[in-house]
Amino acid sequence: MFKRLANISIHNKLVWILLLTLSLTMLLATLLLNIYDYTHSKESLESELDVLTKVISDRSRAAISFKDKRAALGNLNSLQAKPAIKQACIFHTTGELFVAYNNKNYQSKECQQILIEGNDTFLYTNKSLYIKQYVYLNKRPIGVVQIETSLDSIYERLLQFSAVAFFILILSGLLAYILTLRLQHQITRPLLLLNETAANVTTQHDYSLRAEKSSNDEVGDLVDSFNSMLHTIHSNEIQLREAMIVLNEKKEVSEAKALSAEDKHAALKEFFAGVSHDLKQPINAMGLFMEAMKRAPSAFSQLELMDKLEQSLINLNQMFTDLLDKSRFEKELLKSNKKEVPLNSIFSVIGHEFGVLASDKNIRLLMHGHSKSVYSDPLMLERIIRNLVSNAIRYTSEGGVLVGARKRKDQVWIEVWDSGQGIPEEKISEIFSAHVQLNNPDHDPTKGFGLGLSIVKKMIDNLGHELEVKSLPGNGTLMRLKIDNNISAKKETLKTSVTMPQISTGNLNDPLNGLNALVIDDDADVLDATQIIVQGWGINVNGAGNYQQALDVAEQLDYKLDVILADYDLGQGQTGARLIEELRSKAQRKIPAVIISGESAEFLQSLADDGFSVLKKPVKAARLRAMINHSLAQTSTDQS
């Protein structure tokens, strides 16, 4: 049933969720109220019968003693005022019937003394309640009064109550359906408008368009970010055009360099065409994120997609910032800035950006070997890998794409494998020529201009790397980038002791990039969501589902942790506070840590008084990020 709900519209989801919740609540309330009413009615009936039998017992004491049946029967006939009483009898202690009263409205059998076990005075059957009371004289039993009453009134009351509850359930369901018709418009309209704007931007390439903001919630914030991104792109597009004009007017500057003015002009045109090729990827990914948000089966999935979309916006803005500086264009064309580059930062950006494109084509994208580092220019290397992955996904319709890195002697090989259509051997050398596309003979501009691999080849030559291509038509292609990687020797030659942090080239100035975090939560969904959010900030995340697993992971990392995010209640009596203290003890230093809990405000204050950074559930990403920064700053202050 839940799998079917995942594929229906948001409107129908709201209807089903509200109706199911309301129905279950009403059914449970009706059941509990019926049970309470039935129990209360029984207790009231027992109390009433107990009083009646005691009164008749007291009144019949003399009649039994003098064997006056007329007087005893008169006492029983007084029960005619109680129409629910079926039968009343008085027996001698020997069990012999003395007198009996039968209600004419019921077909009662001859009076028979019932047997009630133990000290109970009541006995229930399917339709009747029996009560028995002894008649005493001088503390000696001389007879027994027995009354049988009908339970029909109780059952009729339950039936009436159930009918009323059913009517209320139907009426509430109708009102709930009307309410969802109003609510779904408020929820789906902003997403549909945002998706429509993204589609128009993608098809028309008109970055002056803006999405309409209709709310101030998370979707409204997303609309603001999207419009801000479009404004930045539009402004940068104008500046890029102006920069092209300025660069063309100052061709004479290139004469002092190795390229002639004519070659420089051609190189700049190729460079900007390559930049356009790179910029299309995150924009396309954002469009697919918007499409996926409409189909997201849950609020959690929508949050994850929003985070990914936000990361794409950050990457795109950073790319434009890096490309706007005119002098930097020349440096990237003529001079590389080599340094130690951790592949995990580049692989994380590439995997995030192209994962949704691969998913849209129903193929797999796998990233392996990201723990290695190479000696290269980080921006050029990222563009090279991005272009190779982009081509692999573009020409693969079945199977998948594998991106891996492995060490071979003094080299690191970065390999991009795909299961696409392959390249004929005689055509391999042609793919690196400008404006050559083997599968676009008519030069359809919607498929690009064929400059991507030509610029990649120039950058590889500039960096002193080597690219090896192996392919078999119909069986896929291997692109192998070989990088000389004697990093320690290069550092000695340069006489520098700089240690490069593991940062994402998509956001070089983020202080959280490259940090090692340990996230602990015994709820698998919460653990997964937290890791997705934290990974989006460039943090290297290690997850653990319980107390012992967290200790094992920390030990494997040799306690080299920059921050700990722990749920307070880890199950089996274990707590996040205790875990943090133990990890700090083993690491012999105060590791920055944040405890996340849904406990009361007083309890959270007690944790804060003990020196812990605390967040109350539910946690928003912005608050979590701010608390991490606060904990890092606080710990740094304490240690200094």
URLINZI-V275343 format. One record per residue. N is the residue number from 1. SS is DSSP state (a for helix, b for strand, c for the rest). PSI is psi in radians with two decimals (NA if undefined). Layout:
N | SS | PSI
N | SS | PSI
This chain:
1 | c | -0.80
2 | a | -0.55
3 | a | -0.65
4 | a | -0.67
5 | a | -0.53
6 | c | -0.39
7 | c | 0.06
8 | c | 2.99
9 | c | 2.83
10 | a | -0.66
11 | a | -0.87
12 | a | -0.58
13 | a | -0.80
14 | a | -0.73
15 | a | -0.85
16 | a | -0.73
17 | a | -0.79
18 | a | -0.75
19 | a | -0.75
20 | a | -0.77
21 | a | -0.79
22 | a | -0.76
23 | a | -0.83
24 | a | -0.69
25 | a | -0.79
26 | a | -0.72
27 | a | -0.75
28 | a | -0.74
29 | a | -0.74
30 | a | -0.76
31 | a | -0.80
32 | a | -0.71
33 | a | -0.67
34 | a | -0.74
35 | a | -0.77
36 | a | -0.78
37 | a | -0.71
38 | a | -0.77
39 | a | -0.76
40 | a | -0.71
41 | a | -0.72
42 | a | -0.76
43 | a | -0.70
44 | a | -0.74
45 | a | -0.73
46 | a | -0.74
47 | a | -0.72
48 | a | -0.78
49 | a | -0.61
50 | a | -0.73
51 | a | -0.76
52 | a | -0.81
53 | a | -0.61
54 | a | -0.70
55 | a | -0.82
56 | a | -0.64
57 | a | -0.79
58 | a | -0.72
59 | a | -0.44
60 | c | 0.00
61 | a | -0.82
62 | a | -0.69
63 | a | -0.66
64 | a | -0.68
65 | a | -0.70
66 | c | 0.15
67 | c | 0.70
68 | c | 1.56
69 | a | -0.58
70 | a | -0.74
71 | a | -0.73
72 | a | -0.72
73 | a | -0.60
74 | a | -0.67
75 | a | -0.73
76 | a | -0.60
77 | a | -0.31
78 | a | -0.24
79 | a | -0.04
80 | a | -0.40
81 | a | -0.19
82 | c | 1.61
83 | c | -0.32
84 | c | -0.26
85 | b | 2.12
86 | b | -0.76
87 | b | 2.54
88 | b | 2.38
89 | b | 2.66
90 | b | 2.20
91 | b | 2.65
92 | b | 2.87
93 | c | -0.30
94 | c | -0.14
95 | c | -0.07
96 | c | 2.36
97 | b | 2.30
98 | b | -1.06
99 | b | 2.82
100 | b | 2.59
101 | b | 2.28
102 | b | 2.24
103 | c | 2.21
104 | c | -0.36
105 | c | -0.14
106 | c | 2.51
107 | c | 1.64
108 | c | 2.54
109 | c | 3.06
110 | c | 2.49
111 | c | 2.26
112 | c | 2.35
113 | c | 2.25
114 | c | 2.75
115 | c | 2.05
116 | c | 2.12
117 | c | 2.64
118 | c | -2.59
119 | c | 0.11
120 | c | 2.61
121 | c | -0.05
122 | b | 2.62
123 | b | 2.18
124 | b | 2.40
125 | c | -2.98
126 | c | -0.71
127 | c | -0.02
128 | b | 2.81
129 | b | 2.19
130 | b | 2.48
131 | b | 2.42
132 | b | 2.35
133 | b | 2.20
134 | b | 2.55
135 | b | 2.12
136 | b | 2.56
137 | b | 2.06
138 | c | 0.78
139 | c | 0.36
140 | b | 2.22
141 | b | 2.27
142 | b | -0.12
143 | b | 3.09
144 | b | 2.27
145 | b | 2.22
146 | b | 2.24
147 | b | 2.39
148 | b | 2.21
149 | b | 2.69
150 | b | 2.55
151 | c | 0.18
152 | a | -0.64
153 | a | -0.64
154 | a | -0.77
155 | a | -0.67
156 | a | -0.65
157 | a | -0.74
158 | a | -0.71
159 | a | -0.77
160 | a | -0.73
161 | a | -0.73
162 | a | -0.69
163 | a | -0.74
164 | a | -0.74
165 | a | -0.67
166 | a | -0.73
167 | a | -0.74
168 | a | -0.68
169 | a | -0.77
170 | a | -0.78
171 | a | -0.72
172 | a | -0.68
173 | a | -0.71
174 | a | -0.77
175 | a | -0.66
176 | a | -0.68
177 | a | -0.74
178 | a | -0.69
179 | a | -0.71
180 | a | -0.55
181 | a | -0.60
182 | a | -0.69
183 | a | -0.72
184 | a | -0.53
185 | a | -0.68
186 | a | -0.53
187 | a | -0.80
188 | a | -0.50
189 | a | -0.82
190 | a | -0.67
191 | a | -0.70
192 | a | -0.72
193 | a | -0.71
194 | a | -0.75
195 | a | -0.67
196 | a | -0.74
197 | a | -0.76
198 | a | -0.71
199 | a | -0.71
200 | a | -0.69
201 | a | -0.74
202 | a | -0.74
203 | a | -0.66
204 | a | -0.27
205 | c | 0.61
206 | c | 1.76
207 | c | 0.12
208 | c | -0.15
209 | c | 2.67
210 | c | 2.51
211 | c | 2.54
212 | c | 2.26
213 | c | 2.16
214 | c | 0.05
215 | c | 2.89
216 | c | 0.39
217 | c | -2.81
218 | a | -0.65
219 | a | -0.66
220 | a | -0.70
221 | a | -0.67
222 | a | -0.70
223 | a | -0.73
224 | a | -0.77
225 | a | -0.70
226 | a | -0.77
227 | a | -0.65
228 | a | -0.69
229 | a | -0.76
230 | a | -0.68
231 | a | -0.74
232 | a | -0.77
233 | a | -0.76
234 | a | -0.79
235 | a | -0.75
236 | a | -0.58
237 | a | -0.74
238 | a | -0.76
239 | a | -0.64
240 | a | -0.70
241 | a | -0.75
242 | a | -0.66
243 | a | -0.66
244 | a | -0.74
245 | a | -0.78
246 | a | -0.75
247 | a | -0.68
248 | a | -0.62
249 | a | -0.35
250 | c | 0.78
251 | a | -0.51
252 | a | -0.45
253 | a | -0.57
254 | a | -0.25
255 | a | -0.44
256 | a | -0.08
257 | c | -3.12
258 | c | -0.47
259 | c | 2.56
260 | c | 2.91
261 | a | -0.65
262 | a | -0.74
263 | a | -0.67
264 | a | -0.72
265 | a | -0.77
266 | a | -0.69
267 | a | -0.71
268 | a | -0.70
269 | a | -0.75
270 | a | -0.68
271 | a | -0.82
272 | a | -0.59
273 | a | -0.68
274 | a | -0.68
275 | a | -0.77
276 | a | -0.69
277 | a | -0.75
278 | a | -0.67
279 | a | -0.46
280 | a | -0.53
281 | a | -0.94
282 | a | -0.57
283 | a | -0.75
284 | a | -0.70
285 | a | -0.70
286 | a | -0.67
287 | a | -0.71
288 | a | -0.61
289 | a | -0.73
290 | a | -0.72
291 | a | -0.71
292 | a | -0.54
293 | a | -0.58
294 | a | -0.51
295 | c | 0.09
296 | c | 2.26
297 | c | -0.20
298 | c | 2.88
299 | a | -0.62
300 | a | -0.76
301 | a | -0.68
302 | a | -0.69
303 | a | -0.75
304 | a | -0.73
305 | a | -0.63
306 | a | -0.72
307 | a | -0.73
308 | a | -0.68
309 | a | -0.71
310 | a | -0.71
311 | a | -0.66
312 | a | -0.69
313 | a | -0.74
314 | a | -0.80
315 | a | -0.73
316 | a | -0.76
317 | a | -0.70
318 | a | -0.67
319 | a | -0.75
320 | a | -0.70
321 | a | -0.73
322 | a | -0.54
323 | a | -0.28
324 | a | -0.55
325 | c | 2.07
326 | a | -0.70
327 | a | -0.51
328 | a | -0.53
329 | a | -0.83
330 | a | -0.70
331 | a | -0.69
332 | a | -0.53
333 | a | -0.60
334 | a | -0.34
335 | c | 2.30
336 | c | 2.73
337 | c | 1.49
338 | c | 2.52
339 | b | 3.04
340 | b | 2.17
341 | b | 2.03
342 | b | 2.20
343 | a | -0.37
344 | a | -0.56
345 | a | -0.77
346 | a | -0.78
347 | a | -0.63
348 | a | -0.79
349 | a | -0.81
350 | a | -0.79
351 | a | -0.72
352 | a | -0.74
353 | a | -0.72
354 | a | -0.14
355 | a | -0.76
356 | a | -0.56
357 | a | -0.72
358 | a | -0.73
359 | a | -0.64
360 | a | -0.49
361 | c | 0.07
362 | c | 0.67
363 | c | 2.84
364 | b | 2.52
365 | b | 2.01
366 | b | 2.40
367 | b | 2.16
368 | c | 2.74
369 | c | 0.41
370 | c | 0.00
371 | c | -0.13
372 | c | 2.83
373 | b | 2.66
374 | b | 2.91
375 | b | 1.82
376 | b | 3.13
377 | c | 2.11
378 | a | -0.71
379 | a | -0.78
380 | a | -0.74
381 | a | -0.70
382 | a | -0.72
383 | a | -0.66
384 | a | -0.89
385 | a | -0.71
386 | a | -0.72
387 | a | -0.72
388 | a | -0.74
389 | a | -0.70
390 | a | -0.81
391 | a | -0.68
392 | a | -0.77
393 | a | -0.68
394 | a | -0.69
395 | c | 0.34
396 | c | 2.11
397 | c | -0.31
398 | c | 2.68
399 | c | -2.00
400 | b | -3.04
401 | b | 2.30
402 | b | 2.19
403 | b | 2.11
404 | b | 2.83
405 | b | 2.36
406 | b | 2.69
407 | b | 2.35
408 | b | 1.78
409 | c | -2.05
410 | c | 0.34
411 | b | 2.74
412 | b | 2.22
413 | b | 2.14
414 | b | 2.03
415 | b | 2.40
416 | b | 1.89
417 | b | 2.46
418 | b | 2.81
419 | c | 0.61
420 | c | -2.70
421 | c | -0.25
422 | c | 2.98
423 | c | 2.26
424 | c | 2.51
425 | a | -0.67
426 | a | -0.19
427 | a | -0.09
428 | a | -0.73
429 | a | -0.40
430 | a | -0.40
431 | a | -0.29
432 | a | 0.08
433 | c | 2.55
434 | c | 2.47
435 | c | 0.33
436 | c | 2.11
437 | c | 2.02
438 | c | -0.51
439 | c | 0.40
440 | c | 1.06
441 | c | -0.43
442 | c | 0.04
443 | c | 0.87
444 | c | 2.08
445 | a | -0.38
446 | a | -0.23
447 | a | 0.23
448 | c | -3.13
449 | c | 0.13
450 | c | 0.46
451 | c | -0.22
452 | a | -0.98
453 | a | -0.49
454 | a | -0.72
455 | a | -0.65
456 | a | -0.77
457 | a | -0.71
458 | a | -0.73
459 | a | -0.68
460 | a | -0.75
461 | a | -0.71
462 | a | -0.69
463 | a | -0.19
464 | c | 0.34
465 | c | 3.11
466 | b | 2.40
467 | b | 2.18
468 | b | 2.32
469 | b | 2.24
470 | b | 2.34
471 | b | 2.63
472 | b | 2.02
473 | c | 2.27
474 | c | -0.16
475 | c | 0.04
476 | b | -3.12
477 | b | 2.56
478 | b | 2.16
479 | b | 2.03
480 | b | 1.99
481 | b | 2.07
482 | b | 2.17
483 | b | 2.12
484 | b | 2.30
485 | c | 0.65
486 | c | 1.32
487 | a | -0.73
488 | a | -0.68
489 | a | -0.70
490 | a | -0.67
491 | a | -0.67
492 | a | -0.68
493 | a | -0.69
494 | a | -0.11
495 | c | 0.90
496 | c | 2.60
497 | c | 0.46
498 | c | 2.31
499 | c | 2.03
500 | c | 2.20
501 | c | 2.77
502 | c | 1.70
503 | c | 2.79
504 | c | 2.24
505 | c | -0.22
506 | c | -0.31
507 | c | 1.31
508 | c | -0.45
509 | c | 0.03
510 | c | 2.12
511 | c | -0.27
512 | c | -0.28
513 | c | 2.36
514 | c | -0.09
515 | c | 2.62
516 | b | 2.10
517 | b | 2.55
518 | b | 2.07
519 | b | 2.21
520 | b | 2.19
521 | c | 2.35
522 | c | -0.07
523 | c | 2.03
524 | a | -0.69
525 | a | -0.75
526 | a | -0.71
527 | a | -0.78
528 | a | -0.78
529 | a | -0.74
530 | a | -0.72
531 | a | -0.70
532 | a | -0.78
533 | a | -0.83
534 | a | -0.67
535 | a | -0.53
536 | c | -0.29
537 | c | 0.18
538 | c | 0.20
539 | c | 2.42
540 | b | 1.98
541 | b | 2.35
542 | b | 2.15
543 | b | 2.67
544 | b | 2.43
545 | c | -0.11
546 | c | -3.14
547 | a | -0.89
548 | a | -0.68
549 | a | -0.63
550 | a | -0.71
551 | a | -0.72
552 | a | -0.78
553 | a | -0.75
554 | a | -0.67
555 | a | -0.71
556 | a | -0.56
557 | c | 0.08
558 | c | 0.57
559 | c | 0.44
560 | c | 1.30
561 | c | 2.42
562 | c | -0.45
563 | b | 2.59
564 | b | 2.28
565 | b | 1.93
566 | b | 2.33
567 | b | 2.54
568 | c | -0.86
569 | b | 1.86
570 | c | 0.17
571 | c | 2.79
572 | c | 0.59
573 | c | 0.06
574 | c | 2.58
575 | b | 2.72
576 | a | -0.57
577 | a | -0.77
578 | a | -0.69
579 | a | -0.76
580 | a | -0.75
581 | a | -0.72
582 | a | -0.71
583 | a | -0.68
584 | a | -0.65
585 | a | -0.77
586 | a | -0.61
587 | a | -0.24
588 | c | 0.65
589 | c | 2.82
590 | c | 1.71
591 | c | 2.28
592 | b | 2.38
593 | b | 2.61
594 | b | 2.24
595 | b | 2.28
596 | b | 2.18
597 | b | 2.67
598 | c | 0.27
599 | c | 3.10
600 | c | 2.84
601 | a | -0.63
602 | a | -0.72
603 | a | -0.74
604 | a | -0.63
605 | a | -0.63
606 | a | -0.64
607 | a | -0.72
608 | a | -0.65
609 | a | -0.46
610 | c | 0.00
611 | c | 0.18
612 | c | 2.57
613 | b | 2.26
614 | b | 2.43
615 | b | 2.38
616 | b | 2.37
617 | c | 2.63
618 | c | 2.58
619 | c | 2.31
620 | c | 2.62
621 | a | -0.72
622 | a | -0.71
623 | a | -0.67
624 | a | -0.77
625 | a | -0.75
626 | a | -0.68
627 | a | -0.62
628 | a | -0.83
629 | a | -0.71
630 | a | -0.77
631 | a | -0.68
632 | a | -0.77
633 | a | -0.71
634 | a | -0.78
635 | a | -0.71
636 | a | -0.69
637 | a | -0.76
638 | a | -0.70
639 | a | -0.50
640 | c | NA
